[in-house]
Amino acid sequence: MDKVQVKICVGTTCYVMGAADLQELERFLPDDLKDKVEISGSPCLGLCRDENYGSAPFVTVNGEAIANADVNSIIETIRKKLT
């Protein structure tokens, strides 16, 4: 099974708006998810330029954009991708 790909935008706006904390995501993953997820940073996902996406910080989970991302919304999306 392929791992769920999580990309955290660490561009300036996202970083300041909370992505700095999201870089610790792996620490907060439940044990049942830790080996099923690959987390990486991205210099910019470019989503802040499109008002349809909402506000920073942005994260993608297997390409699905999450605006105003927080640990809970990311974990919820990961679980959906695994079902």
PDB file of N, CA, C and O in Angstrom:
ATOM      1  N   MET A   1       0.837  -1.181   0.000  1.00  0.00           N
ATOM      2  CA  MET A   1       0.000   0.000   0.000  1.00  0.00           C
ATOM      3  C   MET A   1       0.884   1.247   0.000  1.00  0.00           C
ATOM      4  O   MET A   1       1.823   1.345   0.790  1.00  0.00           O
ATOM      5  N   ASP A   2       0.586   2.188  -0.878  1.00  0.00           N
ATOM      6  CA  ASP A   2       1.320   3.445  -0.912  1.00  0.00           C
ATOM      7  C   ASP A   2       0.985   4.291   0.311  1.00  0.00           C
ATOM      8  O   ASP A   2      -0.130   4.252   0.831  1.00  0.00           O
ATOM      9  N   LYS A   3       1.963   5.044   0.750  1.00  0.00           N
ATOM     10  CA  LYS A   3       1.741   5.932   1.884  1.00  0.00           C
ATOM     11  C   LYS A   3       0.949   7.160   1.441  1.00  0.00           C
ATOM     12  O   LYS A   3       1.035   7.584   0.288  1.00  0.00           O
ATOM     13  N   VAL A   4       0.187   7.717   2.359  1.00  0.00           N
ATOM     14  CA  VAL A   4      -0.532   8.964   2.128  1.00  0.00           C
ATOM     15  C   VAL A   4       0.505  10.079   2.134  1.00  0.00           C
ATOM     16  O   VAL A   4       1.307  10.186   3.061  1.00  0.00           O
ATOM     17  N   GLN A   5       0.485  10.907   1.097  1.00  0.00           N
ATOM     18  CA  GLN A   5       1.453  11.987   0.954  1.00  0.00           C
ATOM     19  C   GLN A   5       0.885  13.287   1.553  1.00  0.00           C
ATOM     20  O   GLN A   5      -0.147  13.789   1.107  1.00  0.00           O
ATOM     21  N   VAL A   6       1.565  13.807   2.551  1.00  0.00           N
ATOM     22  CA  VAL A   6       1.173  15.059   3.189  1.00  0.00           C
ATOM     23  C   VAL A   6       2.247  16.092   2.881  1.00  0.00           C
ATOM     24  O   VAL A   6       3.419  15.900   3.207  1.00  0.00           O
ATOM     25  N   LYS A   7       1.840  17.187   2.250  1.00  0.00           N
ATOM     26  CA  LYS A   7       2.777  18.280   1.969  1.00  0.00           C
ATOM     27  C   LYS A   7       2.331  19.512   2.739  1.00  0.00           C
ATOM     28  O   LYS A   7       1.195  19.970   2.618  1.00  0.00           O
ATOM     29  N   ILE A   8       3.243  20.029   3.523  1.00  0.00           N
ATOM     30  CA  ILE A   8       2.977  21.214   4.331  1.00  0.00           C
ATOM     31  C   ILE A   8       3.657  22.401   3.666  1.00  0.00           C
ATOM     32  O   ILE A   8       4.868  22.392   3.444  1.00  0.00           O
ATOM     33  N   CYS A   9       2.876  23.411   3.355  1.00  0.00           N
ATOM     34  CA  CYS A   9       3.451  24.620   2.766  1.00  0.00           C
ATOM     35  C   CYS A   9       4.234  25.353   3.848  1.00  0.00           C
ATOM     36  O   CYS A   9       3.705  25.649   4.920  1.00  0.00           O
ATOM     37  N   VAL A  10       5.492  25.642   3.559  1.00  0.00           N
ATOM     38  CA  VAL A  10       6.313  26.385   4.508  1.00  0.00           C
ATOM     39  C   VAL A  10       6.773  27.717   3.910  1.00  0.00           C
ATOM     40  O   VAL A  10       7.780  28.292   4.324  1.00  0.00           O
ATOM     41  N   GLY A  11       6.001  28.187   2.921  1.00  0.00           N
ATOM     42  CA  GLY A  11       6.236  29.532   2.398  1.00  0.00           C
ATOM     43  C   GLY A  11       5.990  30.534   3.517  1.00  0.00           C
ATOM     44  O   GLY A  11       5.403  30.194   4.544  1.00  0.00           O
ATOM     45  N   THR A  12       6.431  31.742   3.323  1.00  0.00           N
ATOM     46  CA  THR A  12       6.388  32.748   4.386  1.00  0.00           C
ATOM     47  C   THR A  12       5.009  32.913   5.009  1.00  0.00           C
ATOM     48  O   THR A  12       4.876  32.865   6.231  1.00  0.00           O
ATOM     49  N   THR A  13       3.987  33.104   4.190  1.00  0.00           N
ATOM     50  CA  THR A  13       2.647  33.333   4.737  1.00  0.00           C
ATOM     51  C   THR A  13       2.164  32.131   5.527  1.00  0.00           C
ATOM     52  O   THR A  13       1.697  32.278   6.657  1.00  0.00           O
ATOM     53  N   CYS A  14       2.270  30.949   4.950  1.00  0.00           N
ATOM     54  CA  CYS A  14       1.818  29.738   5.650  1.00  0.00           C
ATOM     55  C   CYS A  14       2.623  29.503   6.917  1.00  0.00           C
ATOM     56  O   CYS A  14       2.070  29.134   7.953  1.00  0.00           O
ATOM     57  N   TYR A  15       3.926  29.717   6.833  1.00  0.00           N
ATOM     58  CA  TYR A  15       4.791  29.500   7.985  1.00  0.00           C
ATOM     59  C   TYR A  15       4.354  30.380   9.152  1.00  0.00           C
ATOM     60  O   TYR A  15       4.220  29.912  10.283  1.00  0.00           O
ATOM     61  N   VAL A  16       4.137  31.653   8.861  1.00  0.00           N
ATOM     62  CA  VAL A  16       3.746  32.606   9.899  1.00  0.00           C
ATOM     63  C   VAL A  16       2.336  32.303  10.424  1.00  0.00           C
ATOM     64  O   VAL A  16       2.050  32.523  11.601  1.00  0.00           O
ATOM     65  N   MET A  17       1.462  31.800   9.553  1.00  0.00           N
ATOM     66  CA  MET A  17       0.075  31.550   9.928  1.00  0.00           C
ATOM     67  C   MET A  17      -0.143  30.183  10.590  1.00  0.00           C
ATOM     68  O   MET A  17      -1.286  29.813  10.860  1.00  0.00           O
ATOM     69  N   GLY A  18       0.913  29.440  10.853  1.00  0.00           N
ATOM     70  CA  GLY A  18       0.759  28.207  11.610  1.00  0.00           C
ATOM     71  C   GLY A  18       1.479  26.984  11.075  1.00  0.00           C
ATOM     72  O   GLY A  18       1.543  25.963  11.760  1.00  0.00           O
ATOM     73  N   ALA A  19       2.018  27.059   9.881  1.00  0.00           N
ATOM     74  CA  ALA A  19       2.709  25.893   9.328  1.00  0.00           C
ATOM     75  C   ALA A  19       3.957  25.543  10.129  1.00  0.00           C
ATOM     76  O   ALA A  19       4.398  24.393  10.122  1.00  0.00           O
ATOM     77  N   ALA A  20       4.523  26.519  10.813  1.00  0.00           N
ATOM     78  CA  ALA A  20       5.691  26.235  11.650  1.00  0.00           C
ATOM     79  C   ALA A  20       5.339  25.153  12.667  1.00  0.00           C
ATOM     80  O   ALA A  20       6.142  24.255  12.919  1.00  0.00           O
ATOM     81  N   ASP A  21       4.155  25.233  13.247  1.00  0.00           N
ATOM     82  CA  ASP A  21       3.707  24.227  14.212  1.00  0.00           C
ATOM     83  C   ASP A  21       3.359  22.910  13.536  1.00  0.00           C
ATOM     84  O   ASP A  21       3.542  21.842  14.120  1.00  0.00           O
ATOM     85  N   LEU A  22       2.857  22.981  12.307  1.00  0.00           N
ATOM     86  CA  LEU A  22       2.455  21.771  11.593  1.00  0.00           C
ATOM     87  C   LEU A  22       3.650  20.904  11.203  1.00  0.00           C
ATOM     88  O   LEU A  22       3.484  19.721  10.906  1.00  0.00           O
ATOM     89  N   GLN A  23       4.835  21.473  11.200  1.00  0.00           N
ATOM     90  CA  GLN A  23       6.022  20.689  10.889  1.00  0.00           C
ATOM     91  C   GLN A  23       6.260  19.614  11.945  1.00  0.00           C
ATOM     92  O   GLN A  23       7.044  18.691  11.725  1.00  0.00           O
ATOM     93  N   GLU A  24       5.597  19.728  13.074  1.00  0.00           N
ATOM     94  CA  GLU A  24       5.680  18.736  14.146  1.00  0.00           C
ATOM     95  C   GLU A  24       4.569  17.695  14.020  1.00  0.00           C
ATOM     96  O   GLU A  24       4.330  16.933  14.957  1.00  0.00           O
ATOM     97  N   LEU A  25       3.893  17.655  12.884  1.00  0.00           N
ATOM     98  CA  LEU A  25       2.745  16.772  12.684  1.00  0.00           C
ATOM     99  C   LEU A  25       3.028  15.328  13.058  1.00  0.00           C
ATOM    100  O   LEU A  25       2.191  14.678  13.683  1.00  0.00           O
ATOM    101  N   GLU A  26       4.184  14.823  12.690  1.00  0.00           N
ATOM    102  CA  GLU A  26       4.497  13.420  12.952  1.00  0.00           C
ATOM    103  C   GLU A  26       4.394  13.081  14.439  1.00  0.00           C
ATOM    104  O   GLU A  26       3.987  11.976  14.798  1.00  0.00           O
ATOM    105  N   ARG A  27       4.752  14.007  15.282  1.00  0.00           N
ATOM    106  CA  ARG A  27       4.655  13.795  16.735  1.00  0.00           C
ATOM    107  C   ARG A  27       3.225  13.579  17.191  1.00  0.00           C
ATOM    108  O   ARG A  27       2.983  12.884  18.177  1.00  0.00           O
ATOM    109  N   PHE A  28       2.269  14.174  16.475  1.00  0.00           N
ATOM    110  CA  PHE A  28       0.867  14.134  16.885  1.00  0.00           C
ATOM    111  C   PHE A  28       0.044  13.054  16.187  1.00  0.00           C
ATOM    112  O   PHE A  28      -1.127  12.854  16.511  1.00  0.00           O
ATOM    113  N   LEU A  29       0.655  12.362  15.233  1.00  0.00           N
ATOM    114  CA  LEU A  29      -0.082  11.298  14.542  1.00  0.00           C
ATOM    115  C   LEU A  29      -0.356  10.142  15.498  1.00  0.00           C
ATOM    116  O   LEU A  29       0.524   9.741  16.261  1.00  0.00           O
ATOM    117  N   PRO A  30      -1.575   9.605  15.457  1.00  0.00           N
ATOM    118  CA  PRO A  30      -1.847   8.412  16.240  1.00  0.00           C
ATOM    119  C   PRO A  30      -0.952   7.267  15.761  1.00  0.00           C
ATOM    120  O   PRO A  30      -0.556   7.237  14.596  1.00  0.00           O
ATOM    121  N   ASP A  31      -0.638   6.348  16.632  1.00  0.00           N
ATOM    122  CA  ASP A  31       0.270   5.247  16.307  1.00  0.00           C
ATOM    123  C   ASP A  31      -0.179   4.459  15.079  1.00  0.00           C
ATOM    124  O   ASP A  31       0.654   3.984  14.306  1.00  0.00           O
ATOM    125  N   ASP A  32      -1.498   4.317  14.896  1.00  0.00           N
ATOM    126  CA  ASP A  32      -1.988   3.524  13.766  1.00  0.00           C
ATOM    127  C   ASP A  32      -1.768   4.205  12.416  1.00  0.00           C
ATOM    128  O   ASP A  32      -1.932   3.569  11.375  1.00  0.00           O
ATOM    129  N   LEU A  33      -1.401   5.482  12.417  1.00  0.00           N
ATOM    130  CA  LEU A  33      -1.170   6.210  11.159  1.00  0.00           C
ATOM    131  C   LEU A  33       0.301   6.439  10.849  1.00  0.00           C
ATOM    132  O   LEU A  33       0.651   6.683   9.694  1.00  0.00           O
ATOM    133  N   LYS A  34       1.155   6.369  11.832  1.00  0.00           N
ATOM    134  CA  LYS A  34       2.556   6.773  11.659  1.00  0.00           C
ATOM    135  C   LYS A  34       3.272   6.084  10.504  1.00  0.00           C
ATOM    136  O   LYS A  34       4.060   6.726   9.810  1.00  0.00           O
ATOM    137  N   ASP A  35       3.025   4.819  10.282  1.00  0.00           N
ATOM    138  CA  ASP A  35       3.726   4.119   9.210  1.00  0.00           C
ATOM    139  C   ASP A  35       2.989   4.193   7.868  1.00  0.00           C
ATOM    140  O   ASP A  35       3.424   3.596   6.883  1.00  0.00           O
ATOM    141  N   LYS A  36       1.877   4.926   7.834  1.00  0.00           N
ATOM    142  CA  LYS A  36       1.075   5.029   6.615  1.00  0.00           C
ATOM    143  C   LYS A  36       1.157   6.403   5.962  1.00  0.00           C
ATOM    144  O   LYS A  36       0.499   6.660   4.954  1.00  0.00           O
ATOM    145  N   VAL A  37       1.965   7.278   6.540  1.00  0.00           N
ATOM    146  CA  VAL A  37       2.007   8.671   6.098  1.00  0.00           C
ATOM    147  C   VAL A  37       3.442   9.096   5.812  1.00  0.00           C
ATOM    148  O   VAL A  37       4.366   8.766   6.556  1.00  0.00           O
ATOM    149  N   GLU A  38       3.607   9.830   4.727  1.00  0.00           N
ATOM    150  CA  GLU A  38       4.893  10.452   4.422  1.00  0.00           C
ATOM    151  C   GLU A  38       4.672  11.965   4.419  1.00  0.00           C
ATOM    152  O   GLU A  38       3.841  12.484   3.674  1.00  0.00           O
ATOM    153  N   ILE A  39       5.424  12.655   5.260  1.00  0.00           N
ATOM    154  CA  ILE A  39       5.254  14.103   5.434  1.00  0.00           C
ATOM    155  C   ILE A  39       6.446  14.818   4.837  1.00  0.00           C
ATOM    156  O   ILE A  39       7.595  14.436   5.058  1.00  0.00           O
ATOM    157  N   SER A  40       6.156  15.864   4.075  1.00  0.00           N
ATOM    158  CA  SER A  40       7.232  16.683   3.513  1.00  0.00           C
ATOM    159  C   SER A  40       6.810  18.148   3.531  1.00  0.00           C
ATOM    160  O   SER A  40       5.628  18.476   3.638  1.00  0.00           O
ATOM    161  N   GLY A  41       7.798  19.004   3.425  1.00  0.00           N
ATOM    162  CA  GLY A  41       7.539  20.432   3.328  1.00  0.00           C
ATOM    163  C   GLY A  41       7.640  20.871   1.882  1.00  0.00           C
ATOM    164  O   GLY A  41       8.318  20.237   1.075  1.00  0.00           O
ATOM    165  N   SER A  42       6.969  21.950   1.565  1.00  0.00           N
ATOM    166  CA  SER A  42       7.027  22.518   0.225  1.00  0.00           C
ATOM    167  C   SER A  42       7.284  24.014   0.356  1.00  0.00           C
ATOM    168  O   SER A  42       6.637  24.673   1.170  1.00  0.00           O
ATOM    169  N   PRO A  43       8.209  24.568  -0.421  1.00  0.00           N
ATOM    170  CA  PRO A  43       8.495  25.994  -0.307  1.00  0.00           C
ATOM    171  C   PRO A  43       7.265  26.859  -0.546  1.00  0.00           C
ATOM    172  O   PRO A  43       7.140  27.936   0.037  1.00  0.00           O
ATOM    173  N   CYS A  44       6.360  26.398  -1.395  1.00  0.00           N
ATOM    174  CA  CYS A  44       5.098  27.112  -1.625  1.00  0.00           C
ATOM    175  C   CYS A  44       4.195  26.200  -2.444  1.00  0.00           C
ATOM    176  O   CYS A  44       4.606  25.673  -3.478  1.00  0.00           O
ATOM    177  N   LEU A  45       2.983  26.020  -1.985  1.00  0.00           N
ATOM    178  CA  LEU A  45       2.011  25.228  -2.739  1.00  0.00           C
ATOM    179  C   LEU A  45       1.236  26.094  -3.723  1.00  0.00           C
ATOM    180  O   LEU A  45       0.523  25.569  -4.579  1.00  0.00           O
ATOM    181  N   GLY A  46       1.366  27.421  -3.614  1.00  0.00           N
ATOM    182  CA  GLY A  46       0.709  28.344  -4.536  1.00  0.00           C
ATOM    183  C   GLY A  46      -0.783  28.515  -4.303  1.00  0.00           C
ATOM    184  O   GLY A  46      -1.459  29.163  -5.102  1.00  0.00           O
ATOM    185  N   LEU A  47      -1.307  27.949  -3.229  1.00  0.00           N
ATOM    186  CA  LEU A  47      -2.747  28.001  -2.990  1.00  0.00           C
ATOM    187  C   LEU A  47      -3.216  29.345  -2.447  1.00  0.00           C
ATOM    188  O   LEU A  47      -4.392  29.684  -2.578  1.00  0.00           O
ATOM    189  N   CYS A  48      -2.325  30.105  -1.846  1.00  0.00           N
ATOM    190  CA  CYS A  48      -2.707  31.404  -1.280  1.00  0.00           C
ATOM    191  C   CYS A  48      -3.061  32.413  -2.365  1.00  0.00           C
ATOM    192  O   CYS A  48      -3.670  33.446  -2.087  1.00  0.00           O
ATOM    193  N   ARG A  49      -2.683  32.112  -3.583  1.00  0.00           N
ATOM    194  CA  ARG A  49      -2.979  33.018  -4.694  1.00  0.00           C
ATOM    195  C   ARG A  49      -4.401  32.852  -5.222  1.00  0.00           C
ATOM    196  O   ARG A  49      -4.878  33.682  -5.995  1.00  0.00           O
ATOM    197  N   ASP A  50      -5.073  31.788  -4.810  1.00  0.00           N
ATOM    198  CA  ASP A  50      -6.405  31.482  -5.311  1.00  0.00           C
ATOM    199  C   ASP A  50      -7.414  31.644  -4.176  1.00  0.00           C
ATOM    200  O   ASP A  50      -7.452  30.831  -3.253  1.00  0.00           O
ATOM    201  N   GLU A  51      -8.221  32.687  -4.247  1.00  0.00           N
ATOM    202  CA  GLU A  51      -9.156  32.986  -3.161  1.00  0.00           C
ATOM    203  C   GLU A  51     -10.191  31.878  -2.938  1.00  0.00           C
ATOM    204  O   GLU A  51     -10.871  31.884  -1.912  1.00  0.00           O
ATOM    205  N   ASN A  52     -10.325  30.945  -3.853  1.00  0.00           N
ATOM    206  CA  ASN A  52     -11.272  29.841  -3.681  1.00  0.00           C
ATOM    207  C   ASN A  52     -10.819  28.847  -2.629  1.00  0.00           C
ATOM    208  O   ASN A  52     -11.623  28.040  -2.163  1.00  0.00           O
ATOM    209  N   TYR A  53      -9.558  28.885  -2.245  1.00  0.00           N
ATOM    210  CA  TYR A  53      -9.034  27.900  -1.306  1.00  0.00           C
ATOM    211  C   TYR A  53      -9.132  28.317   0.155  1.00  0.00           C
ATOM    212  O   TYR A  53      -8.986  27.461   1.028  1.00  0.00           O
ATOM    213  N   GLY A  54      -9.366  29.555   0.456  1.00  0.00           N
ATOM    214  CA  GLY A  54      -9.443  29.988   1.849  1.00  0.00           C
ATOM    215  C   GLY A  54      -8.138  30.597   2.320  1.00  0.00           C
ATOM    216  O   GLY A  54      -7.451  31.285   1.565  1.00  0.00           O
ATOM    217  N   SER A  55      -7.803  30.338   3.571  1.00  0.00           N
ATOM    218  CA  SER A  55      -6.672  31.010   4.206  1.00  0.00           C
ATOM    219  C   SER A  55      -5.567  30.046   4.617  1.00  0.00           C
ATOM    220  O   SER A  55      -5.780  28.845   4.788  1.00  0.00           O
ATOM    221  N   ALA A  56      -4.396  30.615   4.767  1.00  0.00           N
ATOM    222  CA  ALA A  56      -3.221  29.871   5.205  1.00  0.00           C
ATOM    223  C   ALA A  56      -3.385  29.455   6.661  1.00  0.00           C
ATOM    224  O   ALA A  56      -4.143  30.096   7.390  1.00  0.00           O
ATOM    225  N   PRO A  57      -2.711  28.416   7.104  1.00  0.00           N
ATOM    226  CA  PRO A  57      -1.733  27.629   6.371  1.00  0.00           C
ATOM    227  C   PRO A  57      -2.396  26.553   5.505  1.00  0.00           C
ATOM    228  O   PRO A  57      -3.493  26.077   5.797  1.00  0.00           O
ATOM    229  N   PHE A  58      -1.695  26.191   4.437  1.00  0.00           N
ATOM    230  CA  PHE A  58      -2.198  25.195   3.501  1.00  0.00           C
ATOM    231  C   PHE A  58      -1.393  23.909   3.593  1.00  0.00           C
ATOM    232  O   PHE A  58      -0.180  23.915   3.804  1.00  0.00           O
ATOM    233  N   VAL A  59      -2.112  22.813   3.429  1.00  0.00           N
ATOM    234  CA  VAL A  59      -1.517  21.484   3.406  1.00  0.00           C
ATOM    235  C   VAL A  59      -2.243  20.713   2.316  1.00  0.00           C
ATOM    236  O   VAL A  59      -3.434  20.928   2.093  1.00  0.00           O
ATOM    237  N   THR A  60      -1.538  19.819   1.637  1.00  0.00           N
ATOM    238  CA  THR A  60      -2.230  18.900   0.736  1.00  0.00           C
ATOM    239  C   THR A  60      -2.043  17.486   1.258  1.00  0.00           C
ATOM    240  O   THR A  60      -0.982  17.119   1.764  1.00  0.00           O
ATOM    241  N   VAL A  61      -3.103  16.708   1.120  1.00  0.00           N
ATOM    242  CA  VAL A  61      -3.082  15.293   1.481  1.00  0.00           C
ATOM    243  C   VAL A  61      -3.466  14.528   0.226  1.00  0.00           C
ATOM    244  O   VAL A  61      -4.616  14.567  -0.212  1.00  0.00           O
ATOM    245  N   ASN A  62      -2.497  13.836  -0.344  1.00  0.00           N
ATOM    246  CA  ASN A  62      -2.682  13.170  -1.638  1.00  0.00           C
ATOM    247  C   ASN A  62      -3.284  14.132  -2.667  1.00  0.00           C
ATOM    248  O   ASN A  62      -4.150  13.757  -3.458  1.00  0.00           O
ATOM    249  N   GLY A  63      -2.810  15.368  -2.636  1.00  0.00           N
ATOM    250  CA  GLY A  63      -3.240  16.362  -3.612  1.00  0.00           C
ATOM    251  C   GLY A  63      -4.475  17.148  -3.230  1.00  0.00           C
ATOM    252  O   GLY A  63      -4.789  18.145  -3.882  1.00  0.00           O
ATOM    253  N   GLU A  64      -5.186  16.734  -2.197  1.00  0.00           N
ATOM    254  CA  GLU A  64      -6.380  17.463  -1.747  1.00  0.00           C
ATOM    255  C   GLU A  64      -5.953  18.605  -0.835  1.00  0.00           C
ATOM    256  O   GLU A  64      -5.290  18.383   0.179  1.00  0.00           O
ATOM    257  N   ALA A  65      -6.334  19.825  -1.196  1.00  0.00           N
ATOM    258  CA  ALA A  65      -5.931  21.002  -0.433  1.00  0.00           C
ATOM    259  C   ALA A  65      -6.766  21.162   0.831  1.00  0.00           C
ATOM    260  O   ALA A  65      -7.980  20.962   0.831  1.00  0.00           O
ATOM    261  N   ILE A  66      -6.077  21.529   1.907  1.00  0.00           N
ATOM    262  CA  ILE A  66      -6.731  21.864   3.169  1.00  0.00           C
ATOM    263  C   ILE A  66      -6.309  23.284   3.516  1.00  0.00           C
ATOM    264  O   ILE A  66      -5.121  23.566   3.675  1.00  0.00           O
ATOM    265  N   ALA A  67      -7.288  24.174   3.632  1.00  0.00           N
ATOM    266  CA  ALA A  67      -7.024  25.547   4.061  1.00  0.00           C
ATOM    267  C   ALA A  67      -7.193  25.630   5.570  1.00  0.00           C
ATOM    268  O   ALA A  67      -7.871  24.794   6.166  1.00  0.00           O
ATOM    269  N   ASN A  68      -6.588  26.623   6.185  1.00  0.00           N
ATOM    270  CA  ASN A  68      -6.655  26.782   7.642  1.00  0.00           C
ATOM    271  C   ASN A  68      -6.302  25.460   8.331  1.00  0.00           C
ATOM    272  O   ASN A  68      -6.924  25.071   9.319  1.00  0.00           O
ATOM    273  N   ALA A  69      -5.312  24.798   7.798  1.00  0.00           N
ATOM    274  CA  ALA A  69      -4.962  23.460   8.280  1.00  0.00           C
ATOM    275  C   ALA A  69      -4.521  23.480   9.736  1.00  0.00           C
ATOM    276  O   ALA A  69      -3.819  24.380  10.197  1.00  0.00           O
ATOM    277  N   ASP A  70      -4.965  22.451  10.430  1.00  0.00           N
ATOM    278  CA  ASP A  70      -4.482  22.192  11.781  1.00  0.00           C
ATOM    279  C   ASP A  70      -4.309  20.679  11.910  1.00  0.00           C
ATOM    280  O   ASP A  70      -4.699  19.925  11.019  1.00  0.00           O
ATOM    281  N   VAL A  71      -3.735  20.250  13.000  1.00  0.00           N
ATOM    282  CA  VAL A  71      -3.423  18.832  13.167  1.00  0.00           C
ATOM    283  C   VAL A  71      -4.683  17.980  13.010  1.00  0.00           C
ATOM    284  O   VAL A  71      -4.655  16.950  12.337  1.00  0.00           O
ATOM    285  N   ASN A  72      -5.782  18.403  13.624  1.00  0.00           N
ATOM    286  CA  ASN A  72      -7.012  17.609  13.571  1.00  0.00           C
ATOM    287  C   ASN A  72      -7.562  17.484  12.164  1.00  0.00           C
ATOM    288  O   ASN A  72      -7.975  16.397  11.762  1.00  0.00           O
ATOM    289  N   SER A  73      -7.579  18.580  11.398  1.00  0.00           N
ATOM    290  CA  SER A  73      -8.123  18.515  10.041  1.00  0.00           C
ATOM    291  C   SER A  73      -7.236  17.660   9.135  1.00  0.00           C
ATOM    292  O   SER A  73      -7.733  16.990   8.231  1.00  0.00           O
ATOM    293  N   ILE A  74      -5.949  17.683   9.373  1.00  0.00           N
ATOM    294  CA  ILE A  74      -5.029  16.858   8.581  1.00  0.00           C
ATOM    295  C   ILE A  74      -5.244  15.388   8.894  1.00  0.00           C
ATOM    296  O   ILE A  74      -5.334  14.568   7.980  1.00  0.00           O
ATOM    297  N   ILE A  75      -5.329  15.043  10.175  1.00  0.00           N
ATOM    298  CA  ILE A  75      -5.540  13.644  10.566  1.00  0.00           C
ATOM    299  C   ILE A  75      -6.876  13.136  10.031  1.00  0.00           C
ATOM    300  O   ILE A  75      -6.959  12.003   9.556  1.00  0.00           O
ATOM    301  N   GLU A  76      -7.904  13.947  10.102  1.00  0.00           N
ATOM    302  CA  GLU A  76      -9.222  13.566   9.580  1.00  0.00           C
ATOM    303  C   GLU A  76      -9.138  13.269   8.082  1.00  0.00           C
ATOM    304  O   GLU A  76      -9.707  12.283   7.612  1.00  0.00           O
ATOM    305  N   THR A  77      -8.439  14.107   7.338  1.00  0.00           N
ATOM    306  CA  THR A  77      -8.306  13.906   5.900  1.00  0.00           C
ATOM    307  C   THR A  77      -7.469  12.660   5.595  1.00  0.00           C
ATOM    308  O   THR A  77      -7.780  11.923   4.660  1.00  0.00           O
ATOM    309  N   ILE A  78      -6.426  12.420   6.364  1.00  0.00           N
ATOM    310  CA  ILE A  78      -5.613  11.213   6.181  1.00  0.00           C
ATOM    311  C   ILE A  78      -6.491   9.976   6.372  1.00  0.00           C
ATOM    312  O   ILE A  78      -6.437   9.042   5.572  1.00  0.00           O
ATOM    313  N   ARG A  79      -7.283   9.972   7.416  1.00  0.00           N
ATOM    314  CA  ARG A  79      -8.157   8.815   7.680  1.00  0.00           C
ATOM    315  C   ARG A  79      -9.127   8.579   6.521  1.00  0.00           C
ATOM    316  O   ARG A  79      -9.379   7.432   6.151  1.00  0.00           O
ATOM    317  N   LYS A  80      -9.674   9.659   5.945  1.00  0.00           N
ATOM    318  CA  LYS A  80     -10.587   9.523   4.798  1.00  0.00           C
ATOM    319  C   LYS A  80      -9.860   8.894   3.614  1.00  0.00           C
ATOM    320  O   LYS A  80     -10.428   8.073   2.894  1.00  0.00           O
ATOM    321  N   LYS A  81      -8.619   9.278   3.419  1.00  0.00           N
ATOM    322  CA  LYS A  81      -7.842   8.751   2.279  1.00  0.00           C
ATOM    323  C   LYS A  81      -7.527   7.268   2.452  1.00  0.00           C
ATOM    324  O   LYS A  81      -7.314   6.558   1.469  1.00  0.00           O
ATOM    325  N   LEU A  82      -7.499   6.807   3.679  1.00  0.00           N
ATOM    326  CA  LEU A  82      -7.164   5.410   3.945  1.00  0.00           C
ATOM    327  C   LEU A  82      -8.380   4.483   3.920  1.00  0.00           C
ATOM    328  O   LEU A  82      -8.229   3.262   3.953  1.00  0.00           O
ATOM    329  N   THR A  83      -9.569   5.052   3.862  1.00  0.00           N
ATOM    330  CA  THR A  83     -10.771   4.194   3.828  1.00  0.00           C
ATOM    331  C   THR A  83     -11.247   3.949   2.420  1.00  0.00           C
ATOM    332  O   THR A  83     -12.241   3.251   2.216  1.00  0.00           O
TER     333      THR A  83
END
